[in-house]
Amino acid sequence: MKSKRRNPAALVDPKISVVIPVFNEKKTLDEILRRVLETEIRKEVIVVDDFSTDGTRKILENMAALQARGDASAPAQDGEDAIPLADLRFFFQPVNQGKGAALRRGFAEVTGDIVLVQDADLEYHPRDYANLLEPLLDGRADVVYGSRFLGGPQRVHYFWHYVANKALTLLSDIFTNLKLTDMETCYKVRLTPVIRGINLKSNRFGFEPEVTAKIAKGNWRVYEVPISYAGRTYEEGKKITWKDGVMALWYIVRYTVAD
């Protein structure tokens, strides 16, 4: 029997830096941390609070204080299992600056081989990490996008959000010459040298078209894999609005043509 051959570029036991930007996610914070920490990967979890005002910041400050004191876990606010503290790192923005600024802060602190962005709102589930990481671990990809439109299970609502996402992705593809199906996805996983080599500027949700435009310019190997998606309603706390969609049009042009 022939032995299974491994790509010489494959990564062996890499460390994954999971960056979680947080703004006013008190209701979902405990659960997303549990889900991320339960994943069977070697990891650090970098939590960046973007000056939350709903009590989220206080919860994270308490966790950081317990960790500094040497405690192994912190009691959960939702009454469920305690939150293990060993793999967590906490950073606090001095003022609210937006998701892009929070991510830049987190990226500056990563020590892992791969950087993975995780939203704190439970729309994206860490159970998809294995699919997202596979092309990187195999040495086939430098960047992996998790697409909500490649067949994974997803909550059904907001038809016009779907239309807007597809339109923005199409425009981004035209300008970047990438054949993506979901440019606006949260799950963009990169080898650390990729993110180190990109000068990011956007403070809010312009991060998504900006990083895509700059990845395209870098000629990195990009893969897409299907993911699940449990989108929230505005009543449940969804933050992105039509104004962010309009601004995304500008960012696509700006960062592809001029920057």
Secondary structure by P-SEA (a helix, b strand, c coil): ccccccccccccbbbbbbbbbbccccccaaaaaaaaaaccccbbbbbbbcccccaaaaaaaaaaaaaaacccbbbbcccccccccccbbbbbbcccccaaaaaaaaaacccccbbbbbbcccccccccccccccccccccccbbbbccccccbbbbccaaaaaaaaaaaaaaaaaacccccccccccccccaaaaaaccccccccaaaaaaaaaaaaaccbbbbbbbccccccccccccccaaaaaaaaaaaaaaaccc
